[in-house]
């Protein structure tokens, strides 16, 4: 389980934190939330057979 967290933290750092200049705490929160939603909801996941979570949920219905 730690490997998943390490992977997430690395991606957050590489794809979000190192790519943006945050002039305020509000801006940082907004950008990090946008990245988190994209990471969790829009990216294909190996564990879901290469589907996005939304596509996988639709397939189950």
Backbone as a chain_set.jsonl record, in Angstrom:
{"seq": "XXXXXXXXXXXXXXXXXXXXXXXXXXXXXXXXXXXXXXXXXXXXXXXXXXXXXXXXXXXXX", "coords": {"N": [[0.829, -1.185, 0.0], [2.001, 1.206, 0.658], [3.567, 1.723, -1.57], [1.723, 2.627, -3.479], [0.984, 5.087, -2.385], [3.432, 6.41, -2.365], [3.85, 6.559, -5.121], [1.669, 8.173, -5.887], [2.298, 10.537, -4.456], [4.729, 11.223, -5.689], [3.891, 11.699, -8.331], [2.1, 13.821, -7.892], [3.889, 15.779, -6.992], [5.665, 15.969, -9.251], [3.927, 16.527, -11.442], [2.226, 18.556, -10.664], [2.931, 20.254, -8.337], [5.601, 21.02, -8.957], [5.185, 22.236, -11.361], [3.686, 24.531, -11.221], [3.395, 27.933, -10.174], [2.422, 29.15, -7.177], [0.703, 31.808, -6.212], [-0.843, 32.287, -4.011], [-2.369, 30.765, -1.107], [-4.985, 29.964, -1.617], [-4.954, 29.743, -4.422], [-3.129, 27.627, -4.679], [-4.553, 25.558, -3.387], [-6.746, 25.362, -5.132], [-5.559, 24.594, -7.61], [-4.302, 22.174, -6.868], [-6.522, 20.648, -6.117], [-7.851, 20.548, -8.592], [-5.96, 19.042, -10.049], [-5.984, 16.682, -8.517], [-8.614, 15.754, -8.89], [-8.579, 15.254, -11.664], [-6.597, 13.27, -11.719], [-7.785, 11.231, -10.162], [-10.301, 10.785, -11.371], [-10.303, 10.994, -14.187], [-8.146, 9.774, -15.428], [-7.024, 6.805, -17.054], [-6.989, 3.638, -15.404], [-4.896, 0.963, -14.503], [-5.771, -1.057, -12.792], [-8.443, -1.068, -13.325], [-8.726, -2.22, -15.732], [-7.673, -0.565, -17.681], [-9.525, 1.388, -18.017], [-11.16, 4.554, -17.405], [-12.212, 5.703, -14.162], [-14.878, 6.646, -14.378], [-15.773, 5.491, -16.8], [-15.545, 2.81, -16.119], [-17.417, 2.605, -14.021], [-19.73, 3.148, -15.471], [-19.791, 0.939, -17.109], [-20.444, -1.033, -15.303], [-23.092, -0.635, -14.791]], "CA": [[0.0, 0.0, 0.0], [2.894, 2.354, 0.691], [4.024, 1.991, -2.934], [0.7, 3.441, -4.133], [1.068, 6.44, -1.832], [4.677, 6.986, -2.877], [3.61, 6.869, -6.524], [0.781, 9.338, -5.922], [3.049, 11.713, -4.008], [5.69, 11.562, -6.738], [3.164, 12.298, -9.456], [1.618, 15.131, -7.445], [5.039, 16.679, -6.987], [6.183, 16.177, -10.603], [2.942, 17.023, -12.398], [1.461, 19.702, -10.17], [3.662, 21.187, -7.479], [6.781, 21.547, -9.645], [4.776, 22.87, -12.614], [2.904, 25.748, -10.985], [3.763, 28.92, -9.167], [1.206, 29.427, -6.419], [0.817, 33.125, -5.577], [-1.605, 32.325, -2.759], [-2.826, 29.471, -0.615], [-6.214, 29.645, -2.352], [-4.554, 29.278, -5.754], [-2.538, 26.296, -4.502], [-5.639, 24.612, -3.108], [-7.544, 25.206, -6.351], [-4.8, 23.811, -8.588], [-4.102, 20.817, -6.353], [-7.821, 19.972, -6.216], [-8.073, 20.278, -10.014], [-5.083, 17.934, -10.407], [-6.454, 15.481, -7.823], [-9.814, 15.264, -9.575], [-8.155, 14.68, -12.943], [-5.865, 12.04, -11.411], [-8.688, 10.209, -9.627], [-11.539, 10.583, -12.114], [-10.203, 11.036, -15.643], [-7.039, 8.969, -15.949], [-7.227, 5.354, -17.087], [-6.336, 2.913, -14.308], [-4.583, -0.437, -14.802], [-6.613, -1.919, -11.953], [-9.796, -1.075, -13.898], [-8.62, -2.716, -17.097], [-7.336, 0.529, -18.582], [-10.649, 2.319, -18.116], [-11.249, 5.607, -16.401], [-13.213, 5.33, -13.162], [-16.225, 6.932, -14.885], [-16.107, 4.467, -17.792], [-15.708, 1.552, -15.395], [-18.705, 2.677, -13.319], [-20.781, 3.057, -16.492], [-19.788, -0.449, -17.569], [-21.073, -1.854, -14.272], [-24.545, -0.385, -14.742]], "C": [[0.877, 1.254, 0.0], [3.378, 2.721, -0.71], [3.021, 2.858, -3.689], [0.774, 4.889, -3.664], [2.327, 7.136, -2.331], [4.513, 7.39, -4.336], [2.739, 8.114, -6.665], [1.544, 10.603, -5.544], [4.061, 12.17, -5.053], [5.023, 12.23, -7.923], [2.635, 13.681, -9.1], [2.752, 16.15, -7.501], [5.487, 17.012, -8.411], [5.197, 16.887, -11.527], [2.201, 18.273, -11.941], [2.346, 20.696, -9.423], [4.869, 21.813, -8.175], [6.431, 22.313, -10.921], [4.078, 24.21, -12.434], [3.569, 26.645, -9.957], [2.472, 29.304, -8.473], [1.347, 30.767, -5.693], [0.056, 33.234, -4.257], [-1.983, 30.908, -2.352], [-4.091, 29.038, -1.347], [-5.89, 29.113, -3.745], [-3.959, 27.872, -5.674], [-3.623, 25.259, -4.267], [-6.46, 24.327, -4.357], [-6.831, 24.324, -7.366], [-4.594, 22.37, -8.134], [-5.402, 20.026, -6.426], [-8.148, 19.624, -7.664], [-7.237, 19.077, -10.447], [-5.578, 16.631, -9.783], [-7.683, 14.895, -8.5], [-9.455, 14.616, -10.909], [-7.463, 13.34, -12.71], [-6.822, 10.919, -11.006], [-9.848, 9.863, -10.546], [-11.374, 10.44, -13.62], [-9.09, 10.179, -16.228], [-7.407, 7.493, -15.989], [-6.416, 4.685, -15.977], [-6.1, 1.463, -14.714], [-5.512, -1.375, -14.052], [-8.044, -2.014, -12.47], [-9.767, -1.509, -15.356], [-8.331, -1.623, -18.109], [-8.457, 1.533, -18.78], [-10.493, 3.45, -17.109], [-12.262, 5.151, -15.357], [-14.643, 5.57, -13.646], [-16.668, 5.87, -15.895], [-16.339, 3.116, -17.123], [-17.054, 1.515, -14.675], [-19.863, 2.531, -14.302], [-20.919, 1.619, -16.985], [-20.5, -1.365, -16.57], [-22.594, -1.707, -14.239], [-25.304, -1.235, -15.73]], "O": [[0.511, 2.26, -0.608], [3.577, 3.899, -1.008], [3.42, 3.731, -4.459], [0.64, 5.812, -4.468], [2.292, 8.316, -2.679], [4.987, 8.451, -4.743], [3.037, 9.001, -7.465], [1.447, 11.621, -6.23], [4.229, 13.369, -5.276], [5.533, 13.215, -8.457], [2.712, 14.606, -9.908], [2.575, 17.258, -8.006], [5.669, 18.181, -8.751], [5.591, 17.752, -12.309], [1.608, 18.974, -12.762], [2.487, 21.846, -9.838], [5.133, 23.003, -8.004], [7.295, 22.972, -11.499], [3.9, 24.948, -13.403], [4.21, 26.185, -9.012], [1.524, 29.741, -9.126], [2.034, 30.851, -4.675], [0.281, 34.161, -3.479], [-1.92, 29.977, -3.154], [-4.246, 27.859, -1.664], [-6.492, 28.137, -4.193], [-4.259, 27.023, -6.513], [-3.61, 24.195, -4.886], [-6.829, 23.181, -4.613], [-7.434, 23.406, -7.923], [-4.702, 21.446, -8.94], [-5.38, 18.843, -6.765], [-8.66, 18.54, -7.944], [-7.741, 18.19, -11.135], [-5.59, 15.592, -10.443], [-7.785, 13.68, -8.666], [-9.972, 13.55, -11.243], [-7.72, 12.378, -13.433], [-6.679, 9.785, -11.461], [-10.337, 8.734, -10.502], [-12.219, 9.827, -14.273], [-9.104, 9.892, -17.425], [-8.034, 6.984, -15.06], [-5.306, 5.111, -15.657], [-7.011, 0.805, -15.216], [-5.984, -2.368, -14.605], [-8.779, -2.93, -12.101], [-10.679, -1.199, -16.122], [-8.706, -1.743, -19.275], [-8.351, 2.43, -19.616], [-9.793, 3.324, -16.103], [-13.092, 4.29, -15.646], [-15.532, 4.771, -13.351], [-17.806, 5.403, -15.849], [-17.232, 2.368, -17.52], [-17.753, 0.503, -14.718], [-20.857, 1.87, -14.005], [-22.024, 1.145, -17.246], [-21.094, -2.368, -16.966], [-23.294, -2.572, -13.712], [-26.529, -1.143, -15.811]]}, "num_chains": 1, "name": "protein.A"}
